Amino acid sequence: MTTRDRQLPFTPSITVATAHRVLQQFSRDRGSTALVLVIPCMLMVLLKLMFDHAGGSFDRVGPQVFGIFPVIVMYLVGSVSTLRERTSGTAERLLTLPVQRLDIVLGYCLAFTFLALLQAVLSTLLAVGPLGLEIKGPAYLLMVVAMLGALLGLALGLLVSAFARNEFQAVQFLPAGVLPQFLVCGLFVPRDEMHGSLAALAKVMPMTYAVQAAGEAARHTGVTGVFVRDALLILVCVVGVLVASAATLKR
């Protein structure tokens, strides 16, 4: 550990080692690998088939789900994976070592950021390629939205794992923490047409801004101010939830 490492609230070498260990474990879990990389692509194919004879509905709905599917998928993977670390005693053993709580959280975040990047690339290439999703903006903006959504889902999963006693309870938190965001994010009904209380609730839910950013990427040829604002808001939410997740790790 260098002097510079000790000056930081985390140790980069330990963070990278934690990320490497998580990726090694993940590579041996075929179910989780399929959930992260294959299921989002299958959902996009299903969405295309659903709207195949509905005019331009796929081009309208398709971009917006890039702010939804990654959140749900990475929430499940993040919460269950972290809960296994807690229930198996791995997290407790790590905390007996000279590591910071932020090292563990950032290690997980770094590992799943790599997986989120793969997920975003695969789903975007599939959507704008074989599935024929038409958007006005560059495809990489959808990748950015998908990555931010995945990080948001991961952060929520890490936080929820602190309050769940088993994997079943972690999944039970999904209807309470994620599904309400899904319902009021603007996918089904525009926010300005919602009841006032629901519209106000939507404003404080980060998935709303992920869906809105995806819509901006689909409707405009370049990066808009609204897209940048929404992306920054999601990133702030991710950082805030990760800090709260680190606080739940007790020695």
N, C-alpha and C positions, 0 to 999 in steps of 0.2 A: 504493500500500500504506500503510495507516494504522498509527499507533503500536500500536493495539490488535491489528491483524493480526500485527505482528511479535512480540507477546508470546505468541501462541498457537503450538502445535506445527504448525499448518497455517495457510494463508491463505484465509479464506472466499471472497474474490473469485475466487481462482485455482481453488478447489475447484468453485465454481458454474460457472465458465467451462469447466472440464474436463467436468463433467456435461452441460453444454449441447452440447459438441462430440460427446460419446459418443452422446447422444440423436439428434443430427443424422445421424451415421453409421448409427445403428441404423435410423432411419426410412427410409433408402435400401436397407436389406437386407431384402427381403421374406421371405426364408427364415427369418432370425432372428426377425422379427416374428411370423411364423406359429408358430414353435416356442414362443415365449413366451406368446402370447395365444390361439392356436387349438388347439394340441396338447393342453394340459391339459383344455380343454372337450371335445375329441374323446375323450380317455381316460375322462372321466366318463360320456359317452354310452355308450361301449363297456362300462364297468363296469355301468351300468344294464341294458344288454341281456343281459349275462352272467348277472345275478342276477334277471332279470325274473320267472322262474317258480320262484324259490327262497325263497319266503316273505319274511321280513324281513331277508334277508342283505344287501341293498343298504343298508338303514338301519343295519346293524351295521358293514359294511366302508366304506361311503361316506365317513363323517366322518373315518375314520383315514387315508385316502389323501390328505387335505389336508395331512398332515405328511410325505408321501412324494413325490408327483408334483412339487410345486414345487422340492424339493431337487434332484431329478434333472435337471429341465429347466433350472433356472438354473445348475446346475453346468456343464452342457454349453455353454450360452451364455456364461457368464462365463469359462470356461477358454479356449474357442476365440477369443472376442473379444479377451481380454487377450494371448493368444499371437500374434495377428495384429499387435497393437501392438508386441510385442517383436521379432518376426521382420521386420517392415517397417521397423524403426528408429525408429518414432514415439516409443516410450518413451525410447529413448536420447537423442533430440533434445530431448525435454521436460526430461530431467534435466540437460541442459547449461544450461538457463535457471534463473533464481533461483526455483525452486520446491522445495517439500519433497516427500519421497517420500509422505508422508501425504496431500498435496494430490491426488496422482494416484489413490491408492487410495480416498480418500473421494469423489473426483469420480465414479469408477466406481460406488461404492456408492450415491451419491445418485441417479445416473441409473437404475440398475437397481432402486432402491427404488421409484421412480415406476412402472417397468414391473411390478414385483411387485405394487404396489397395483392396477393395472389387471387383472393376471392373477387376483388374489384376488377382486376384485369380480365379474369375469365368471364365473369358475368357481363361486363361491358362489351367485350369482343363478341360474345355470343349474341347479345341483344342488337347491336348495330350491324352485325354481320349476317349470319344465317337467318336470324329472326326478322331482320329488316326494319328495326326501329329507326324512325326518322326524327332527327333532332337538328335544330338550327345551329347550335353551338358545337364546339369541339368535343369529341368523345371523352377526352381526359377529364373534363369537368364532372362528368358522371362518375368517373373513377374516384375523384376527390370526394364527392358526396358519399359514395359507397364506403370509402375508407373512414371518413369521419363518423358515419353511422355505425360502422363496425366498432370503432373505438368507443363510441358512446355506449353501445350494448355491452362491450367488455367492461367498461368502468362500472356500469350499473350491476353487472353480474358479480364483480369483485366486491362491491359494497353489500349486495344482498347476501352473499355467502357468509358474511359475518353474523347474520341473524337467523340463518337456517341451520337446523340440526342434522338434516340429511338431504340427499339429492331430491327427494320427492317434495320436501318443503321449498327447496330452491325453485323448483318448477311452479309451485303454487304461488310464488310471488309474482309470476309473470302476468296473470290477469290484473293484479293490483298496480304494478309498476309500469308495464309496457302497453298492455292492450288499451287502457284509456287514452294514451297518446295516439295510438293507431286510429281510434275512432274519431278524434277531434282534430287530427293533423291537417284536415282539408282535403283528403283524398275522396271522401264520399260527398261532402257538402262544403262549398266554399265557406271560409271563416266569416265573411261578411254577411252570410245568410243564416248563420247559426243564432241560437238564442244568446242573449247578451252574456249570461254567466258562462256558457260553454266557450264563447269567443274569448272571454277573458282568461279562462282556464287554458285554452290553447296557446295563448301568448307566453305562458310560463313553462311550456313543455318543449324540450329541445327537439323532439321528433318533428314538430311543426316546422322548424326552420330547416331541417334536413329535406323535408318534402318541398318546401318553398325554394330552396337552393337548387334542387333537381329540376323544378319547373323553370327556373331562370335559365338553367343550362339548355333546356329544350327549346325555349322560346326566343332566345337572343343569340346572335352570332358571336358574341364575345363575352368577356368577363364583365359583369355589371356590378354596380355598387351594392345592390341588394344581395347578390351572390356572396360578395366578400363579407358583408355584414353578417349574413346568416352563417357562413362558414366560421367566422371568428366567434360568434355566439355559441356554436356547437363546441368549438375547441375550448372555450372558457368553461362550459359545462363539464366537459371531459376532465379538465384539470381539477376543477372543484370536486368532482366525485372521486377522482383518484386520491386526492389529499384526504378526503373523508375515509376512503378505503384504507389508506395507510394508518389512519388514526385508530381503526378497529383492530389492528394487529397489536396484541399486548404480550409483553414478555412474561 
